[in-house]
Amino acid sequence: MKNVLFFLLITLAGPSGYSCKNYIGNPHNYIHPPKVVPATADDLRVEPPNWWTGMLHNRVELLVHRKGVGACTAQLGDTRGIRLETVQKGDSPNYLFLTLAIDADAPAQKVPIIFTNPGDASKSFTFEYTIAQRSPAPKAQGVDSRDVIYLIMPDRFANGNLGNDSYEGMREGLARDSLLGRHGGDLTGIIDHLDYLQDLGITAIWLNPELENDQASSSYHGYAITDLYRIDRRLGTNEQYRQFVRDCHNRGIKVIRDVVPNHIGHLHPWMQDLPTKDWINVWPEMTQTSYRAPTIIDPYASEYDKKHFSDGWFVPSMPDLNQRNPHLANYLIQQALWWVEYSGLDAFRIDTYTYSDQDFMSRFCQEIRAEYPAIHLFGEVWEYAMIIQGAFADDQPMQRAGFDSNMPGVVDFQLCFAIQEALTREQGWTEGVSRVYYTLAQDYFYQDPNRNVTMLDNHDMTRFFSKVGENMRKFKSGIAFLLTTRGIPQIYYATEILSTGFEAPSHGNIRKDFPGGWPGDPVNKFTAEGRTPQENEAFDFTRTLIRYRNATPALQTGKLMQFVPANDVYTYFRYDDSKTVMVLLNTASSARRVDTAPFAERMRGFSKAKNVITSAVLTDLSNLSLEPNSPLVLELMR
């Protein structure tokens, strides 16, 4: 393994240096009083907190926080296989960038870093940085089309530790009566309900961001991060997160982390004292993004539109990071690698993928995959055309000249919109269920569409049961499609118990608490006894299909053949050498009889079929009866 360089970014809090204080309002005052040497954790912040031996990625940029460190020189004490390459200053006097080279055979050790202030010896200090032994424990297993993902907003799932609901000094405390307040859900609550998820058949858990969001309001959702190396204390600790991953792995459940490279919370300590003037994208006045990703690939796009999309802030409380800054780029990549190595997680969902600098995102994905070849990365590309969404996938056959995202999959919004339309709009030549057909017909656009994550809804969208007008038959059609079509299915928490809510006027409506997750809840819908008959019907239907999918490779990795929808019915097959599954979706409000003669090329040789949900056996396959707005999932038998 070749020697690589190891960067160290040293930062110190204080009001001096470049500041966006007037730009973003009232940032957090992050000044610590100076302390005597040797440096302690109270006055010196080093990021990443440690590194490991044996890493392919040995060139790492660390952030160390201490006032006035820019006036210091730096050298290493006694080390084995580690060298100090360069020392660079930031624009603020409170930052240094140190480059360390770690030999491939360097042992685990404490690395003394000696900071000498030539003008004031009392401000000199020594810090020992830990290079730890790399653990052989499994990590970065990846997720694929054999998995079923369960998406959880940690604050809203279950409260397992009442003692961490609020913390003195943090801006938001418990406010469970507020749709946008913190409700107290935490990692312990999720761990306490792993039995429930395992029984449901879930094989992977994706958490909305669990890192610190010390914002003044709406901090519950996790997307305005104020510390990229710390689990939010109201959710748990770093060690509890690592234990959560271990507990999941012990049950055969993988863990997906939601990474946010595009922005931070405006109360992040950086906003009091930026390391460099271009650490974030700065405008003369608050400028919001246009939310128009097509500008990136539009051959006619203006530079004005490109800049406003990529450099504009997502919202005023989320400053836009400038990944073109090489030090920030290193910081974000290393932060991602650190969490994989530290906790053993398996995949990344990349938030607001298109909004970050695209050359950086290509490098981000490439370096993570180089270190962890099996890891799966899938990006949020919330757009409204297949050609826009598909352009950001890895090895896309029609890729933009000279660019490859290196991102294996995307969140498949196009297929989500298509199935929603199929169940809520009247049928037409390209409308209704025909849109599902047309969407899947464009899968040639992907190198491997099975790496896409499919869904019916998520944490930013109207709940699926509400979307289909709380119609149980339509709900079952959506679940049946999700769990039998190609790709990696994702279920948003409490969908299986018919959770409702519209995204307007408040996102809090679609992020409600899971009933029974809090002590004293009047009902506990984690149990059959606490659910209504209709909720149990939905739960049982979902669980039956998940478990069947988990036991049926044809639904995981098999081929897909679809037929042009006819008379409001969409028919398709998933099959491999050992099994064939036939799925029919009747999207009409009246019953349908389907002549199966057009499907002979896939049904030839089969004389009967088992209804996957009821286990009833059908002996006449020439004509099939479909209830209104209902699915039929059949395992063909000889």
C-alpha positions in Angstrom: 0.0 0.0 0.0 1.4 3.4 -1.0 2.1 6.1 1.6 -0.5 8.8 1.6 -0.6 12.2 3.3 -2.6 13.0 6.5 -3.9 16.6 6.8 -4.6 18.2 10.1 -6.9 21.3 10.2 -6.6 23.2 13.4 -9.2 25.7 14.4 -9.7 27.9 17.3 -12.9 29.6 18.4 -13.2 33.3 18.7 -14.7 36.4 17.1 -11.6 37.3 15.1 -11.1 36.4 11.5 -13.7 36.2 8.7 -17.2 36.1 10.0 -20.7 35.7 8.4 -22.3 37.1 11.6 -24.1 39.8 9.8 -25.1 37.5 7.0 -26.8 34.8 8.9 -28.2 36.6 11.8 -27.2 35.6 15.3 -24.8 32.7 15.3 -23.8 30.8 18.4 -20.9 32.4 20.3 -18.4 29.5 20.4 -15.6 31.1 22.5 -13.8 29.0 25.1 -11.5 30.6 27.7 -7.8 29.8 27.1 -6.3 27.1 29.3 -2.8 26.1 30.4 -0.8 23.5 28.6 -0.8 20.6 27.9 -3.9 21.0 25.8 -7.1 19.3 27.0 -10.3 18.3 25.3 -12.0 21.4 26.7 -9.9 23.9 24.8 -8.7 21.9 21.8 -10.9 20.3 19.2 -9.5 17.8 16.8 -11.5 16.4 13.9 -11.6 13.5 13.1 -11.2 12.6 16.7 -8.8 9.8 15.7 -7.7 7.8 12.7 -6.7 4.2 12.2 -3.8 2.1 11.0 -4.1 0.2 7.7 -6.5 2.6 6.0 -6.2 3.1 2.2 -7.1 6.7 2.9 -4.1 8.0 4.8 -4.4 11.5 3.6 -6.8 13.1 6.1 -7.6 16.7 7.0 -8.4 17.2 10.7 -9.9 20.2 12.4 -8.4 21.2 15.7 -10.0 24.1 17.6 -8.0 26.5 19.8 -7.8 30.3 19.9 -4.7 31.8 18.4 -3.2 28.6 17.0 -2.4 30.3 13.7 0.6 32.0 15.4 2.1 28.6 16.2 4.6 26.5 14.4 4.1 22.7 14.6 6.3 19.7 14.7 5.9 16.1 15.8 7.4 14.5 18.8 8.6 10.8 18.8 6.6 8.8 16.3 6.9 5.6 14.3 6.1 5.8 10.7 4.3 9.2 10.7 5.8 12.4 9.4 4.6 16.0 9.3 4.5 17.1 5.7 3.2 20.7 5.7 1.7 23.4 7.9 -0.8 25.8 6.4 -2.8 28.7 7.9 -6.4 29.5 7.3 -7.8 33.0 6.7 -8.7 33.1 10.4 -5.9 33.3 12.9 -7.6 30.4 14.7 -6.9 27.7 12.2 -4.0 25.6 10.9 -3.9 22.8 8.4 -1.3 20.1 9.2 -0.4 17.4 6.7 0.7 14.1 8.2 2.0 11.2 6.2 1.2 7.8 7.7 3.2 4.8 6.4 1.3 1.7 5.5 3.1 -0.2 8.3 2.8 2.4 11.0 1.7 0.9 14.3 -1.1 2.2 16.5 0.2 5.0 18.6 -0.3 8.4 20.3 1.2 11.0 18.0 2.6 14.1 19.9 1.9 17.3 18.0 4.0 20.2 19.5 2.6 23.7 18.9 5.1 26.4 19.6 4.1 30.1 19.8 7.4 32.0 19.2 5.9 35.3 20.5 4.4 33.9 23.7 5.7 30.7 25.2 2.8 30.4 27.5 0.6 29.7 24.5 2.7 26.8 23.3 1.1 23.4 23.9 1.3 19.7 23.0 -1.5 17.5 21.9 -1.4 13.7 21.5 -3.4 12.5 18.5 -4.5 8.8 18.5 -3.8 6.5 15.6 -5.8 3.4 16.6 -5.7 -0.2 15.6 -8.2 -0.9 12.8 -11.0 -3.2 13.9 -11.6 -6.4 11.8 -15.3 -6.2 12.6 -17.7 -6.3 9.6 -18.4 -2.8 8.1 -19.8 -1.4 4.9 -21.6 -4.5 3.8 -23.7 -2.5 1.5 -27.4 -2.8 0.7 -28.9 -4.2 -2.5 -32.1 -5.5 -4.1 -32.2 -8.4 -1.6 -32.9 -5.9 1.2 -36.0 -4.1 2.5 -35.2 -0.7 4.0 -37.1 0.9 6.8 -36.8 4.7 7.1 -37.0 6.1 10.6 -37.0 9.7 11.9 -35.3 9.0 15.2 -37.1 11.8 17.2 -40.5 10.4 16.2 -40.2 6.6 16.5 -39.8 5.7 20.1 -38.5 7.3 23.3 -36.4 4.7 25.2 -34.6 7.1 27.5 -36.5 9.9 29.1 -33.3 11.3 30.7 -32.0 12.6 27.4 -35.1 14.5 26.2 -33.5 17.9 27.0 -30.1 19.2 27.8 -29.1 22.4 29.6 -27.3 24.6 27.1 -28.9 23.1 24.0 -31.3 25.4 22.3 -34.4 23.1 22.0 -35.9 21.0 24.7 -38.8 18.7 24.7 -42.0 20.0 23.1 -44.1 16.9 22.2 -47.2 19.0 21.8 -45.6 20.9 18.9 -45.6 19.4 15.4 -42.2 21.0 14.7 -40.8 20.5 18.2 -38.6 17.8 19.6 -40.6 14.8 20.8 -38.0 12.7 22.6 -37.4 9.7 20.3 -33.9 8.3 20.5 -31.5 5.5 19.7 -32.5 3.5 22.7 -36.1 3.6 21.6 -35.1 2.2 18.2 -33.0 -0.6 19.8 -35.9 -1.4 22.1 -38.1 -2.1 19.0 -35.7 -4.1 16.8 -37.9 -7.2 17.6 -40.8 -5.4 15.9 -38.7 -4.6 12.8 -37.2 -8.0 12.6 -40.7 -9.6 12.8 -41.8 -7.3 10.0 -39.0 -8.7 7.9 -36.9 -5.5 7.6 -33.2 -6.1 6.6 -31.9 -2.5 6.6 -32.6 0.6 8.6 -32.1 4.1 7.3 -32.1 6.9 9.9 -32.7 10.5 9.1 -29.6 12.4 10.3 -28.7 11.6 13.9 -25.9 14.1 14.3 -26.1 17.2 16.5 -28.6 19.8 15.4 -28.3 22.5 18.1 -30.6 24.9 16.2 -33.2 27.2 17.8 -36.2 25.5 16.1 -37.2 22.5 14.1 -34.0 20.7 15.1 -35.8 17.4 15.3 -35.4 16.5 11.6 -31.6 16.4 11.7 -30.7 18.2 8.4 -29.2 21.4 9.9 -26.1 19.8 11.5 -24.0 21.8 14.0 -21.5 19.1 14.8 -20.5 16.5 12.2 -18.7 14.2 14.6 -21.2 14.0 17.4 -24.5 12.2 17.8 -27.2 14.6 19.0 -27.2 14.1 22.8 -31.0 14.1 22.7 -30.8 10.9 20.6 -27.9 9.3 22.4 -24.1 9.2 22.3 -21.5 8.1 19.8 -21.0 4.9 21.6 -24.8 4.2 21.7 -24.9 4.7 17.9 -22.0 2.2 17.5 -24.0 -0.2 19.8 -27.1 0.3 17.7 -25.2 -0.7 14.6 -23.8 -3.8 16.4 -27.2 -4.8 17.7 -28.6 -4.5 14.1 -25.8 -6.5 12.7 -26.4 -9.2 15.3 -29.9 -9.5 13.9 -28.9 -9.5 10.2 -30.1 -5.9 9.8 -27.9 -3.4 8.0 -27.6 0.3 8.8 -27.7 3.3 6.4 -26.5 6.7 7.4 -28.0 9.9 5.9 -25.1 12.2 5.0 -25.5 15.9 4.3 -22.6 17.3 2.3 -24.4 20.3 0.9 -25.1 22.4 4.0 -24.9 22.8 7.7 -27.1 24.5 10.3 -26.6 28.3 10.5 -25.7 27.9 14.2 -22.8 25.6 13.5 -19.7 27.1 15.3 -18.0 27.6 12.0 -20.4 30.4 11.3 -18.9 32.4 14.1 -15.4 32.1 12.7 -15.0 30.5 9.3 -11.6 28.7 8.6 -11.4 30.4 5.2 -13.4 33.1 3.5 -14.7 30.7 0.9 -15.7 27.9 3.4 -19.3 28.6 2.5 -20.9 30.1 -0.5 -21.2 33.8 0.4 -23.6 36.2 -1.3 -24.0 40.0 -0.8 -27.4 39.2 0.7 -29.4 36.0 1.5 -29.7 34.1 -1.8 -31.7 30.9 -1.9 -31.2 28.1 -4.4 -33.5 27.9 -7.4 -34.1 24.2 -6.7 -33.5 23.5 -10.4 -31.1 20.6 -10.9 -31.6 20.6 -14.7 -29.3 23.6 -14.9 -26.4 21.2 -14.3 -27.1 19.2 -17.5 -29.0 21.8 -19.5 -27.0 22.5 -22.7 -28.6 25.9 -22.9 -28.2 26.9 -19.2 -26.9 30.3 -18.2 -24.0 30.6 -15.7 -26.4 32.8 -13.7 -28.8 29.9 -13.3 -26.1 27.3 -12.6 -24.6 29.4 -9.8 -28.0 30.2 -8.2 -28.8 26.5 -8.1 -25.5 25.2 -6.9 -24.4 28.0 -4.6 -27.7 29.3 -3.3 -28.6 28.3 0.3 -31.2 25.6 0.6 -33.0 27.7 3.2 -31.8 30.7 5.3 -31.0 28.4 8.3 -28.8 26.1 6.2 -25.6 27.8 4.9 -24.4 26.3 1.6 -21.0 24.7 1.9 -18.4 25.4 -0.8 -16.9 22.0 -1.6 -14.6 23.6 -4.2 -12.5 24.6 -1.2 -10.0 21.7 -1.0 -9.7 21.7 2.8 -13.5 21.5 3.2 -13.7 18.8 0.5 -11.2 16.8 2.5 -13.0 17.4 5.7 -16.3 16.1 4.3 -14.8 13.0 2.8 -12.9 12.1 5.9 -15.9 12.7 8.1 -17.8 10.2 6.1 -15.0 7.6 6.2 -14.6 8.1 9.9 -18.2 7.2 10.7 -18.0 4.0 8.6 -14.8 2.9 10.3 -15.9 4.0 13.8 -19.4 2.5 13.8 -19.4 -0.1 11.1 -22.4 1.2 9.1 -23.2 -0.2 5.7 -24.5 2.4 3.3 -25.0 6.1 2.7 -28.1 7.9 1.5 -26.7 11.2 0.2 -29.0 14.2 0.9 -29.7 16.9 -1.7 -27.1 15.2 -3.9 -27.5 17.5 -6.9 -27.0 20.7 -4.9 -23.4 20.1 -4.0 -20.5 20.7 -6.4 -20.6 17.8 -8.8 -16.9 17.3 -9.3 -16.6 17.1 -5.5 -19.5 14.6 -5.3 -17.8 12.4 -7.9 -14.7 12.4 -5.8 -16.6 11.9 -2.6 -18.3 8.8 -3.9 -15.1 7.5 -5.6 -13.0 7.8 -2.4 -15.6 6.2 -0.2 -16.0 3.3 -2.6 -12.2 2.9 -2.9 -12.0 2.4 0.9 -15.1 0.3 1.2 -15.8 -1.5 -2.2 -19.0 -3.1 -1.0 -20.7 0.0 0.4 -23.8 1.2 -1.3 -24.3 4.9 -2.0 -27.7 6.3 -3.3 -28.4 9.9 -3.8 -31.5 12.1 -3.4 -32.3 13.3 -6.9 -35.7 14.8 -6.5 -36.5 15.8 -10.0 -39.4 15.3 -12.4 -37.9 13.7 -15.5 -36.1 10.4 -16.0 -33.3 11.9 -18.0 -32.6 14.4 -15.2 -32.7 11.8 -12.4 -30.8 9.1 -14.4 -28.0 11.5 -15.4 -26.6 11.4 -11.8 -26.3 7.6 -11.6 -23.0 5.7 -11.8 -21.8 4.6 -15.3 -24.9 5.9 -16.9 -24.7 5.0 -20.6 -25.6 8.5 -21.7 -23.4 10.2 -19.1 -22.4 13.8 -19.5 -19.1 14.0 -21.4 -16.1 13.8 -19.1 -18.1 13.2 -15.9 -19.2 10.2 -13.9 -21.0 10.6 -10.6 -19.5 7.4 -9.2 -22.8 7.0 -7.2 -24.2 3.5 -7.7 -27.9 4.3 -7.2 -30.5 7.1 -6.8 -33.7 7.4 -4.8 -36.2 6.6 -7.5 -38.6 9.5 -7.4 -39.7 8.8 -10.9 -41.1 5.4 -10.1 -42.6 6.8 -6.9 -44.5 9.5 -8.8 -45.5 6.9 -11.4 -47.2 4.4 -8.9 -48.8 7.3 -7.0 -50.3 8.5 -10.3 -51.4 5.0 -11.2 -53.5 4.8 -8.1 -54.9 8.4 -8.1 -55.5 9.4 -11.7 -57.8 8.2 -14.4 -56.0 6.1 -17.0 -54.9 7.4 -20.3 -52.3 6.8 -23.1 -49.5 7.9 -20.9 -51.3 8.7 -17.7 -52.3 6.6 -14.7 -50.8 3.1 -14.6 -49.4 3.7 -18.1 -46.9 6.0 -16.5 -45.5 3.1 -14.5 -45.0 1.2 -17.8 -43.3 4.2 -19.5 -41.1 4.8 -16.5 -39.8 1.3 -16.3 -39.4 1.2 -20.1 -36.7 3.9 -19.6 -34.5 1.7 -17.4 -32.0 1.4 -20.2 -30.9 4.8 -18.9 -29.3 3.1 -15.9 -26.2 0.8 -15.8 -28.1 -1.2 -13.1 -31.6 0.0 -12.1 -31.7 -2.6 -9.4 -29.4 -0.4 -7.4 -32.1 2.4 -7.2 -34.1 2.7 -4.0 -37.8 2.6 -4.6 -40.5 4.0 -2.4 -44.1 5.0 -2.0 -43.3 8.1 0.2 -40.7 9.4 2.5 -40.1 12.0 5.3 -40.8 15.0 2.9 -43.9 13.7 1.1 -47.6 13.2 1.9 -48.1 9.9 3.6 -49.0 7.2 1.1 -52.2 6.1 2.8 -53.4 9.7 2.6 -52.2 10.1 -1.0 -54.5 7.2 -2.1 -57.5 8.7 -0.1 -57.2 6.1 2.7 -58.4 3.4 0.3 -57.2 0.1 1.6 -57.3 -1.6 -1.7 -55.1 1.1 -3.3 -52.8 0.9 -0.3 -52.3 -2.8 -0.9 -51.7 -2.2 -4.6 -48.9 0.2 -3.7 -47.3 -2.1 -1.2 -47.6 -5.1 -3.7 -45.9 -3.1 -6.4 -43.1 -1.8 -4.1 -42.2 -5.2 -2.9 -42.4 -7.0 -6.3 -40.9 -4.5 -8.8 -37.2 -4.1 -9.4 -34.9 -2.1 -7.1 -34.3 -1.8 -3.3 -37.7 -1.1 -1.6 -37.9 1.5 1.2 -40.8 1.7 3.6 -41.3 4.9 5.7 -41.9 4.2 9.3 -45.5 3.5 10.3 -46.6 3.0 6.7 -47.4 -0.6 7.6 -50.0 0.6 10.2 -51.6 3.2 7.9 -50.1 6.4 9.2 -51.6 9.4 7.6 -50.6 13.0 7.0 -50.3 15.7 4.4 -47.0 17.6 3.8 -48.9 20.9 3.8 -49.3 23.0 5.8 -46.7 21.4 8.0 -44.1 18.6 7.6 -44.8 17.7 11.2 -48.0 16.1 9.9 -46.0 13.5 8.0 -43.5 12.9 10.8 -45.9 12.0 13.6 -44.9 9.8 16.6 -45.3 6.0 16.2 -48.1 5.3 18.7 -46.8 3.2 21.6 -43.3 4.4 21.4 -43.7 6.7 24.4 -44.4 5.7 28.0 -48.0 6.5 28.7 -49.2 6.4 25.1 -52.9 5.4 25.2 -52.4 2.8 22.5 -49.4 0.7 21.4 -49.4 0.0 17.7 -46.2 -2.0 18.0 -48.5 -4.8 19.1 -51.5 -6.5 17.3 -53.6 -5.8 20.4 -53.0 -2.1 20.1 -53.9 -1.9 16.4 -57.3 -1.5 14.8 -58.6 -4.4 12.6 -57.8 -2.3 9.5 -54.3 -1.5 10.8 -53.7 -5.2 11.5 -54.9 -6.0 8.0 -52.4 -3.6 6.5 -49.6 -4.8 8.8 -50.3 -8.4 8.0 -50.4 -7.8 4.3 -47.1 -5.9 4.4 -45.4 -8.4 6.5 -46.6 -11.3 4.4 -45.2 -9.7 1.3 -41.9 -8.7 2.9 -41.3 -12.1 4.2 -42.2 -13.7 0.9 -39.9 -11.4 -0.9 -37.1 -12.2 1.6 -37.5 -15.9 0.8 -37.9 -15.5 -3.0 -34.7 -14.6 -5.0 -36.9 -14.1 -8.1 -38.3 -10.9 -6.4 -34.8 -9.8 -5.3 -32.5 -10.4 -8.2 -34.7 -12.0 -10.9 -35.6 -10.6 -14.3 -38.5 -8.3 -14.9 -40.9 -8.5 -17.8 -43.8 -6.1 -18.2 -46.7 -5.9 -20.6 -48.4 -2.8 -21.9 -51.3 -2.0 -19.6 -54.7 -3.0 -20.9 -58.2 -2.1 -19.6 -56.6 -0.4 -16.6 -54.7 -3.5 -15.6 -50.9 -3.6 -15.4 -49.3 -7.0 -15.6 -45.7 -8.0 -15.0 -43.5 -10.9 -14.0 -40.4 -11.4 -11.9 -38.6 -14.6 -12.6 -35.4 -16.7 -12.4 -34.6 -20.3 -13.2 -36.4 -21.6 -10.1 -39.5 -19.4 -9.7 -41.9 -17.1 -11.6 -44.1 -14.6 -9.8 -46.9 -12.9 -11.7 -48.3 -9.6 -10.5 -51.5 -7.9 -11.7 -52.6 -4.4 -10.6 -56.2 -3.5 -11.3 -56.2 0.3 -11.1 -59.9 0.6 -12.1 -62.7 1.3 -9.7 -64.6 -1.8 -10.9 -63.7 -5.5 -11.2 -61.8 -6.8 -14.2 -61.4 -10.2 -15.8 -58.1 -10.7 -17.5 -57.5 -13.0 -20.4 -54.0 -14.3 -19.9 -53.3 -15.4 -23.5 -51.1 -12.4 -24.2 -48.8 -13.5 -21.4 -48.1 -17.0 -22.8 -44.4 -16.4 -23.2 -44.0 -16.1 -19.5 -46.9 -18.5 -18.4 -46.1 -21.4 -20.7 -45.7 -24.6 -18.8 -47.5 -23.4 -15.7 -50.9 -25.0 -14.9 -51.8 -23.4 -11.6 -50.7 -20.7 -9.2 -50.6 -19.9 -5.5 -52.0 -16.6 -4.2 -49.0 -15.3 -2.2 -51.2 -13.5 0.3 -54.0 -16.0 0.9 -52.1 -19.2 -0.1 -55.2 -20.3 -2.1 -54.4 -22.3 -5.2 -55.8 -21.3 -8.6 -56.2 -24.2 -11.1 -57.6 -22.2 -14.0 -55.1 -19.6 -15.3 -56.8 -18.8 -18.6 -58.9 -16.0 -17.0 -58.1 -14.2 -13.8 -60.6 -12.1 -11.7 -59.4 -8.9 -10.1 -61.2 -6.9 -7.5 -61.5 -3.1 -8.0 -58.3 -1.2 -7.3 -56.6 -4.3 -6.1 -53.4 -6.3 -6.7 -53.0 -10.0 -7.3 -49.7 -11.6 -6.6 -49.3 -15.2 -7.9 -46.5 -17.7 -7.7 -46.9 -19.8 -10.8 -46.7 -23.6 -10.4 -46.4 -26.5 -12.8 
